[in-house]
Each structure stands twice: as C-alpha cells, then as structure tokens.
Amino acid sequence: MPERNLQASLLAIVVVALIASGIAPTDRLTWLMEVAPVLIALPLMIATRHSYPLTLLLTVLITIHALVLIGGGAYTYAHVPFGFWLQDILGTLRNPYDKIGHFMQGFVPAMVAREILLRGDFVRGRRMTAFLCVCVAMAISACYELIEWAAAVALGQGADEFLGTQGDVWDTQSDMFMALIGASTALLLLARWHDRQLAALRPH
C-alpha cells in the first residue's frame, strides 16, 4: 500500500507539472513537441498499472525524466532557469539543460528496456542484457535526432527552440554521446538494485 501511495503521488506530480507547464509556455508548438513523450507514456502507464505494474525504481526514473521533458517544454531547453544556474556554476558557454535531457534520454530508456527484456525472459546473461539495453537507448536517441532533423526541414527557423542547438554544429553528435553516457551509467549503477525489485515482482 505505501508503494501504491507513492506511485499515485508521483503520477499527481507529473500531471500537475504538465498542466502548469502548458498554461503559458514560452512557445506552444515547442512545448507540444517536447512533452509529447509524456503525453504518450502517461496514459499507457495508467492503462497498464494493474496488468503490467512497473518496479518502483523504474516509476521514479520515468517521473524524473518526465519532469525534465516538461521543464524543457515550458521554457525551451536553451532557456530553462536551472540550466542558466548550472551554466554559471560550471562556466559553460551554453545552457547545458539540453545535455541533461539527452543524458536522461539514455539513462531511463535503458532501464525501461532492461525491465521489459528481463521480465519477458527475452534475453539471458548480464552482458548481453546490458548490450541490448544500450542499443535500445541509442536507437531511441537516433530516432529523436531524426525527428529533430525532420522538424528543422519542415519548420525552418521555427524549429530553433525545439532543436536547442545554441549554435553548436556538433550538437547532434554530442546529444547521442550524452545518451550513451546516460545508458551506461544507469546500467552500471542500478542493475543490481533493479534485479532485486524485479525479483519482488515475480510470483512466489
């Protein structure tokens, strides 16, 4: 019961943040494109909460990722206040919030893939599991970069806020590199913790 209460609280936080971010975002189209993954994942998680309940660890990670996406949608990635604070602290030339988003784009999907692969018994062996999880995260990252490219072609200058390149010609490559770092970090730090939570979900 405490776990369900926590999951309900996490859901409420995401819903409230999503609604608040959509009231007066910096750019309405950018907001919609940035929060689209949340708008897709949220109903899916609600619909499958009984038939396919996620581990608490993964639920928390998805919540954090959703909030990162919502923040980027509300302000556009290049203008998120937290990113400016980090820029001052780190002394970077650009707002680094976009890189946090791409780090999470590797970190969380890798754990989602791990949960699906292990619970479905689709793969055996820690090394192969880790390899496939990184591959899935990188495939998602690559698809997102293709979506950004398509938006740039379709919208021209109107896509600048969505792309968040901030004048960096190597933005696409560094975005995917951050996703790779995120996926690798998640698997190195959380695999054993995740295994324990998966074991608790299995029927005894």
C-alpha positions as CSV (number, residue, x, y, z in Angstrom):
1,M,0.0,0.0,0.0
2,P,2.8,2.6,0.8
3,E,4.3,1.8,-2.6
4,R,1.0,2.4,-4.4
5,N,0.5,5.7,-2.5
6,L,4.0,6.8,-3.6
7,Q,3.2,5.8,-7.2
8,A,0.0,7.8,-7.0
9,S,1.9,10.8,-5.6
10,L,4.4,10.6,-8.5
11,L,1.6,10.5,-11.0
12,A,0.0,13.5,-9.4
13,I,3.3,15.4,-9.5
14,V,3.7,14.8,-13.2
15,V,0.1,15.7,-14.1
16,V,0.3,18.9,-12.1
17,A,3.6,19.8,-13.7
18,L,2.3,19.0,-17.1
19,I,-0.8,21.2,-16.7
20,A,1.2,24.1,-15.2
21,S,3.8,24.0,-18.0
22,G,1.1,24.1,-20.6
23,I,-0.7,27.2,-19.3
24,A,1.8,29.7,-20.7
25,P,4.8,28.0,-22.2
26,T,7.5,30.1,-24.0
27,D,6.5,28.5,-27.3
28,R,3.3,26.5,-27.7
29,L,4.5,24.3,-30.6
30,T,7.8,23.6,-28.9
31,W,6.0,22.7,-25.7
32,L,3.8,20.2,-27.5
33,M,6.8,18.6,-29.3
34,E,8.9,18.4,-26.1
35,V,6.2,16.9,-23.8
36,A,4.8,14.5,-26.5
37,P,6.7,11.5,-24.9
38,V,5.0,12.3,-21.6
39,L,1.6,12.6,-23.3
40,I,2.1,9.1,-24.8
41,A,3.7,7.4,-21.8
42,L,1.4,8.7,-19.1
43,P,-1.9,7.2,-20.4
44,L,-0.1,3.9,-21.3
45,M,1.3,3.6,-17.7
46,I,-2.1,4.3,-16.2
47,A,-3.8,1.8,-18.5
48,T,-1.3,-1.0,-17.7
49,R,-0.8,-0.2,-14.0
50,H,-2.6,-3.4,-13.0
51,S,-1.8,-5.7,-15.8
52,Y,1.9,-4.7,-16.0
53,P,2.9,-2.8,-12.9
54,L,6.4,-1.3,-13.1
55,T,9.1,-1.6,-10.5
56,L,9.1,1.4,-8.1
57,L,12.7,2.2,-9.3
58,L,11.6,2.5,-12.9
59,T,8.5,4.5,-11.9
60,V,10.7,7.0,-10.1
61,L,13.1,7.3,-13.0
62,I,10.3,7.8,-15.5
63,T,8.9,10.5,-13.3
64,I,12.2,12.3,-13.2
65,H,12.6,12.0,-16.9
66,A,9.0,13.4,-17.4
67,L,9.8,16.4,-15.3
68,V,13.0,17.1,-17.3
69,L,10.9,17.0,-20.5
70,I,8.2,19.2,-19.0
71,G,10.8,21.7,-17.9
72,G,12.3,21.8,-21.4
73,G,8.9,22.2,-22.9
74,A,7.8,25.0,-20.6
75,Y,10.9,27.2,-21.2
76,T,12.5,25.6,-24.3
77,Y,15.8,23.8,-23.5
78,A,18.0,26.8,-24.2
79,H,16.2,29.0,-21.6
80,V,15.5,26.7,-18.6
81,P,16.4,28.7,-15.5
82,F,18.1,25.7,-13.8
83,G,20.3,25.4,-16.9
84,F,21.4,29.0,-16.6
85,W,22.2,28.4,-12.9
86,L,24.3,25.4,-14.0
87,Q,26.0,27.4,-16.7
88,D,27.1,30.0,-14.1
89,I,28.4,27.3,-11.8
90,L,30.2,25.2,-14.4
91,G,31.3,28.2,-16.5
92,T,30.0,26.6,-19.8
93,L,29.4,28.6,-22.9
94,R,25.8,27.5,-23.3
95,N,22.8,26.5,-21.2
96,P,23.6,22.7,-20.5
97,Y,20.0,21.7,-19.7
98,D,19.7,20.2,-23.2
99,K,22.5,17.8,-22.3
100,I,20.7,16.8,-19.1
101,G,17.7,15.9,-21.3
102,H,19.8,13.7,-23.6
103,F,21.6,12.1,-20.7
104,M,18.2,11.1,-19.3
105,Q,17.2,10.0,-22.8
106,G,19.8,7.3,-22.5
107,F,19.5,6.7,-18.7
108,V,15.8,6.0,-18.5
109,P,15.1,4.1,-21.8
110,A,17.9,1.8,-21.0
111,M,16.2,0.8,-17.7
112,V,12.8,0.6,-19.4
113,A,14.4,-1.8,-22.0
114,R,16.0,-3.8,-19.1
115,E,12.7,-4.2,-17.3
116,I,10.9,-5.4,-20.5
117,L,13.7,-7.7,-21.6
118,L,14.2,-9.4,-18.2
119,R,10.5,-9.7,-17.3
120,G,9.7,-11.1,-20.6
121,D,12.6,-13.5,-20.4
122,F,13.7,-12.3,-23.8
123,V,17.4,-12.4,-23.0
124,R,19.8,-14.2,-20.7
125,G,23.2,-13.1,-19.4
126,R,24.1,-9.8,-17.8
127,R,26.5,-8.7,-20.6
128,M,24.0,-9.4,-23.4
129,T,21.3,-7.7,-21.4
130,A,23.4,-4.6,-20.9
131,F,24.5,-4.5,-24.6
132,L,20.9,-4.7,-25.8
133,C,19.7,-2.1,-23.4
134,V,22.4,0.3,-24.6
135,C,21.4,-0.5,-28.2
136,V,17.8,0.3,-27.5
137,A,18.7,3.6,-25.8
138,M,20.9,4.6,-28.7
139,A,18.2,3.7,-31.2
140,I,15.8,5.9,-29.4
141,S,18.3,8.7,-29.3
142,A,19.0,8.3,-33.1
143,C,15.2,8.4,-33.8
144,Y,14.9,11.5,-31.8
145,E,17.7,13.2,-33.8
146,L,15.9,12.2,-37.0
147,I,12.7,13.8,-35.6
148,E,14.7,17.0,-34.9
149,W,16.0,16.9,-38.4
150,A,12.6,16.5,-39.8
151,A,11.3,19.4,-37.7
152,A,14.1,21.6,-38.9
153,V,13.3,20.8,-42.6
154,A,9.6,21.3,-42.0
155,L,9.6,24.4,-39.8
156,G,12.9,26.1,-40.8
157,Q,13.7,28.8,-38.3
158,G,10.6,27.9,-36.3
159,A,12.3,24.7,-35.2
160,D,15.3,26.5,-33.5
161,E,13.7,26.4,-30.0
162,F,12.9,22.7,-30.4
163,L,16.3,21.8,-31.6
164,G,18.1,23.8,-28.9
165,T,21.4,23.6,-30.7
166,Q,22.5,27.1,-29.4
167,G,24.9,27.4,-32.4
168,D,26.7,24.1,-31.8
169,V,27.4,22.4,-35.1
170,W,28.2,19.2,-33.3
171,D,25.0,19.2,-31.2
172,T,23.6,16.0,-32.8
173,Q,26.7,14.0,-32.1
174,S,27.1,15.3,-28.5
175,D,23.4,14.6,-27.8
176,M,23.9,11.0,-28.8
177,F,27.1,10.8,-26.8
178,M,25.2,12.0,-23.7
179,A,22.6,9.4,-24.3
180,L,25.3,6.7,-24.4
181,I,26.8,8.0,-21.2
182,G,23.4,8.0,-19.6
183,A,22.5,4.5,-20.6
184,S,25.9,3.1,-19.5
185,T,25.7,5.0,-16.2
186,A,22.2,3.6,-15.4
187,L,23.3,0.0,-16.1
188,L,26.4,0.3,-14.0
189,L,24.8,2.0,-11.0
190,L,21.3,0.5,-10.9
191,A,21.4,-3.1,-12.3
192,R,21.6,-4.9,-9.0
193,W,19.1,-2.7,-7.3
194,H,16.8,-3.2,-10.3
195,D,17.3,-7.0,-10.1
196,R,16.1,-7.1,-6.5
197,Q,12.9,-5.1,-7.4
198,L,12.3,-7.4,-10.4
199,A,12.6,-10.4,-8.1
200,A,10.0,-9.0,-5.8
201,L,7.5,-8.7,-8.7
202,R,7.8,-12.3,-9.6
203,P,5.1,-14.6,-8.2
204,H,6.4,-16.8,-5.4
